Amino acid sequence: MNGLGKGIRKVEVSLRWDPSPAGESPADLDLVAGVYPASDPHGDAAYLVHFDSRSPDGTITLNRDSKDGIGFGWDEVMTLELDRLDARYGRVVLGVVIQQRSSDKTLGSVANVGLRIREGYTVLAEDDFGGVLGATAATVAEFVRDETGAWDFRPGVHGSDADPATFTRTMGAARR
């Protein structure tokens, strides 16, 4: 890697939403990162990082986890230290999934949902999920390692109606 094209190094992904109205079941949204091997970047994830987990090497950490959106500011925050990620990994896909407990919730039924992805103070992407209101989950971005080893950012929110287990199993598949 040369000094001119270092690529994306350390990223913070933040998710916020308002609590459900009184009498409704809580909305529990989760950030998920899928890490894929360079040898098969659209195959099975080498590992996932989500609530109650972190990457084996500590390069991806969920710093804040909310089960109901109660609080001020960003309810879930994940840090990705891409510059420390082992060279055998070539792709990281970020997703958001709604835990479906007692009722079916979609991104459109969750109040004031928002996403921010930034490197340092530079905002790389922001979204309110307005394009995927009927979805129960969505991929929100991916990072891909180029031939020099630098990480490129590819934004894009793509909705899914899969349950959490199916979504995390298929979130890295190639788009048609």
C-alpha positions as CSV (number, residue, x, y, z in Angstrom):
1,M,0.0,0.0,0.0
2,N,1.4,3.4,-0.9
3,G,1.1,6.5,1.3
4,L,-1.3,8.3,-1.1
5,G,-4.2,5.8,-1.1
6,K,-4.7,4.5,2.4
7,G,-8.4,4.0,1.9
8,I,-10.9,3.8,4.7
9,R,-9.2,3.0,8.1
10,K,-11.6,3.2,11.1
11,V,-15.3,3.7,10.8
12,E,-18.1,4.3,13.3
13,V,-21.6,3.1,12.4
14,S,-24.5,4.6,14.4
15,L,-28.2,3.7,14.5
16,R,-31.0,5.6,16.3
17,W,-34.7,5.2,16.7
18,D,-37.5,6.4,19.0
19,P,-39.1,4.1,21.5
20,S,-42.4,2.4,20.6
21,P,-45.6,4.2,21.7
22,A,-47.1,3.0,25.1
23,G,-48.9,-0.3,24.8
24,E,-46.8,-1.5,21.7
25,S,-44.0,-4.0,21.9
26,P,-40.5,-2.4,21.9
27,A,-38.7,-2.0,18.6
28,D,-35.3,-3.7,18.9
29,L,-33.0,-2.9,16.0
30,D,-29.6,-4.4,15.7
31,L,-26.4,-3.5,13.8
32,V,-24.7,-6.5,12.2
33,A,-21.4,-6.7,10.4
34,G,-20.5,-9.7,8.3
35,V,-16.8,-10.3,7.5
36,Y,-16.1,-12.3,4.3
37,P,-12.9,-14.0,3.1
38,A,-11.0,-12.4,0.2
39,S,-11.1,-15.8,-1.5
40,D,-15.0,-15.9,-1.5
41,P,-16.3,-12.4,-0.8
42,H,-19.9,-13.3,-1.6
43,G,-20.0,-16.7,0.0
44,D,-20.5,-17.5,3.7
45,A,-19.4,-15.0,6.2
46,A,-16.2,-16.0,8.1
47,Y,-17.9,-14.5,11.1
48,L,-20.6,-12.0,12.2
49,V,-20.5,-9.3,14.8
50,H,-23.8,-8.3,16.4
51,F,-25.3,-7.9,19.9
52,D,-23.4,-10.0,22.5
53,S,-20.4,-10.5,20.2
54,R,-17.3,-8.9,18.8
55,S,-14.8,-9.9,16.2
56,P,-12.3,-12.6,17.3
57,D,-9.4,-10.1,16.9
58,G,-11.2,-7.1,18.4
59,T,-11.2,-5.1,15.2
60,I,-15.1,-4.8,15.1
61,T,-16.9,-4.0,18.3
62,L,-20.5,-3.1,19.2
63,N,-19.9,-0.3,21.6
64,R,-23.6,0.4,22.4
65,D,-26.6,-1.9,22.2
66,S,-30.2,-0.9,22.8
67,K,-33.2,-3.2,23.0
68,D,-35.9,-0.5,22.9
69,G,-34.5,2.9,21.5
70,I,-34.8,4.5,24.9
71,G,-32.0,7.0,25.4
72,F,-30.6,10.1,23.9
73,G,-28.7,10.3,20.6
74,W,-27.5,7.1,18.9
75,D,-28.9,3.9,20.3
76,E,-26.5,1.4,18.7
77,V,-22.9,2.2,17.8
78,M,-20.3,-0.1,16.1
79,T,-16.7,0.6,15.5
80,L,-14.8,-1.1,12.6
81,E,-11.0,-0.9,12.6
82,L,-10.6,-2.0,9.0
83,D,-6.9,-1.0,8.9
84,R,-6.3,-3.8,11.5
85,L,-8.4,-6.5,9.8
86,D,-6.3,-9.5,8.7
87,A,-5.4,-9.6,5.0
88,R,-7.4,-12.9,4.5
89,Y,-10.6,-10.8,4.8
90,G,-11.7,-8.9,1.7
91,R,-15.2,-7.6,2.4
92,V,-17.3,-6.4,5.3
93,V,-21.0,-5.9,4.9
94,L,-23.1,-3.8,7.3
95,G,-26.7,-4.5,8.0
96,V,-29.6,-3.5,10.2
97,V,-32.2,-6.1,11.4
98,I,-35.3,-5.8,13.5
99,Q,-35.8,-8.4,16.2
100,Q,-39.3,-9.7,15.7
101,R,-40.8,-10.6,19.1
102,S,-44.5,-10.2,19.6
103,S,-45.4,-8.3,16.5
104,D,-44.2,-7.9,13.0
105,K,-42.3,-4.6,12.6
106,T,-40.9,-3.0,9.5
107,L,-38.5,-0.1,9.2
108,G,-41.4,2.1,8.3
109,S,-43.2,1.2,11.6
110,V,-40.2,2.3,13.7
111,A,-40.3,6.0,14.5
112,N,-37.4,8.3,13.7
113,V,-35.0,5.6,12.5
114,G,-31.7,6.9,11.2
115,L,-28.3,5.7,10.3
116,R,-24.9,7.4,10.1
117,I,-21.6,6.0,8.9
118,R,-18.5,8.2,9.4
119,E,-14.7,8.0,9.4
120,G,-13.5,10.4,12.1
121,Y,-15.6,13.6,11.6
122,T,-16.3,12.9,8.0
123,V,-19.8,11.6,7.4
124,L,-19.6,8.9,4.6
125,A,-23.4,8.2,4.6
126,E,-26.6,9.0,6.3
127,D,-30.0,7.4,5.7
128,D,-33.5,7.4,7.2
129,F,-34.5,4.1,5.5
130,G,-37.2,5.9,3.5
131,G,-36.5,3.8,0.4
132,V,-37.1,0.5,2.3
133,L,-40.0,1.2,4.6
134,G,-41.6,-2.2,4.2
135,A,-38.4,-4.1,5.0
136,T,-37.6,-5.9,8.2
137,A,-33.9,-5.8,7.6
138,A,-31.5,-4.0,5.3
139,T,-27.9,-4.0,4.2
140,V,-26.6,-0.5,4.5
141,A,-23.1,-0.4,3.2
142,E,-20.0,-2.5,2.4
143,F,-16.3,-2.1,2.6
144,V,-14.2,-3.9,0.0
145,R,-10.4,-4.3,0.0
146,D,-8.8,-3.4,-3.3
147,E,-5.7,-4.9,-4.9
148,T,-3.4,-2.5,-2.9
149,G,-4.9,-3.6,0.4
150,A,-6.8,-0.3,0.9
151,W,-10.5,-0.4,1.9
152,D,-13.1,1.2,-0.4
153,F,-16.6,2.3,0.9
154,R,-19.7,1.3,-1.1
155,P,-22.9,2.9,0.3
156,G,-26.3,1.7,-0.5
157,V,-29.4,0.6,1.5
158,H,-31.1,-2.6,0.2
159,G,-34.1,-3.9,2.0
160,S,-35.0,-7.5,2.9
161,D,-38.0,-9.1,4.4
162,A,-36.0,-12.0,5.9
163,D,-36.1,-13.0,9.5
164,P,-32.9,-12.2,11.5
165,A,-31.3,-15.7,11.1
166,T,-32.0,-15.8,7.3
167,F,-30.9,-12.2,6.8
168,T,-27.5,-12.7,8.5
169,R,-26.9,-15.9,6.5
170,T,-27.7,-14.2,3.1
171,M,-26.7,-10.5,3.6
172,G,-23.4,-10.9,1.8
173,A,-24.8,-12.6,-1.3
174,A,-24.1,-10.9,-4.6
175,R,-26.8,-8.5,-5.7
176,R,-28.9,-9.3,-8.8
